[in-house]
Amino acid sequence: MKSEIKLWTVELDKLIPIQSVKFGEQYREENLETWIAESPDVLGVKLLVVGRQVTLRGAGEIDLLCVNAQGKLVIVEFKRDQTSRDTVAQILDYCSALDGIELEQLFSLTRACSH
């Protein structure tokens, strides 16, 4: 069963429906990445963004690499469409590449991609 979410705005004390547009038709992943990098708290947890487009040798580029309040690494990967098995494999590759990373290695990764 497909669910539907409707949005409304209030104008002159009246509810006005907001026309739905597919996110992917209007925005790119880079837009979402920028918005979240500027306001990571919108994800519902306290995060510090330590890198954008962090290149991991043999695993690809992480959209956002963050650290949570407990000092754990958090990977944020954006996809405009439904998550596929390939996306899950991509995240597992990232996790594997970061497993056991030393702090100095992490600093060099994030310095190389700071933009």
N, C-alpha and C positions, 0 to 999 in steps of 0.2 A: 504494500500500500504506500503510495507516494504522499508525503506530507507537503503542506504549503504554508508559507509564512507571509502574512500580509503586513504592510507597514502603513501607518497613517501619520499625518501631521495635523497640527491645529493652526488654522488661519481664521482670524476674526471670530473666535469662539466656536468654530465648526470643525468637525473632523473631515479631512480631505484625504482620500486614498492616494498613496504614492505609487506611481506606475512602476511595475517591476521590469527590470532590465537585467539580462544575464550579466553577471559580474565580468566574465571573460570577454564580453563584447565591448565593454566600456573601459576596462582597466587591464593593465598588464601585471605580471608577477612582480616586476620591478617597482610598480606603484605601491603594492601591498608591502613589499619588503621595506621600502622607505618609510611608510607610515608606521609600521611596527617597530622599526629601528629607532624612530623618534619617540615612540610611546609604547615600550614593550609591556607596560602594566596592563594594557588592554587584553593581553592573553590570560589574565586572571592570576598570575603569580609574579612575584618580584623578581625581575631579571635585569642583569647588566649585560648589554651587548658588548662583546669583546672583539668581534670581527664580522665583516660582511664579505660574502663571496670568498670564503676561506678555502684555499686550494689544498686538498689532501692528496698526496702522491698516490696514484693508483685507485683513488676512490671518487674523485670529482670535486665539485665546489659546493660547500655548505652555504646556503643563503644567509643565515644568521647563526653565529656561534655565540652562545650566551653562558653566563654563570648564574646559578640561582642563589638564594640566601644561605643555603647550606654549603656553598662552594662547589656544587656539582655542575658539570658541563651540561648544557641543554642545546640541542640542535633544533633549529626552526627551519623547516623546508616548505616552500610555497608551491602549490599546484593550483591552477585555475579550474581544473576539471576533477572528476572523481579520482580518488587515490587508487592506483593500480598495484598489482604485485611487484612491478618493476620499481615503483616508488618505495615500497616496503624494503625491497632488496637494496635500494640505494641508501636508505637510512641505516640498514644493518652494515653496509660497507663503511659508512661514516663512523659508526660506533666502533667497529673493528679497528679502523685506522686510528681512532683516538684512544682506544683502550690502553691504559698504562702510560700515556704520554707524560713526559716530564714537563715541569712548569716552564723551563727555558725553551723547550721545543714549542710549546704553546705560544709563548711570547714571540718567537720568530715567525710562526705561522700568521699570527694576527698582525704583526708589524708589516709583513710582506703584502698584506691585502687591505690595509687601512685606507678606505675611501668611502 
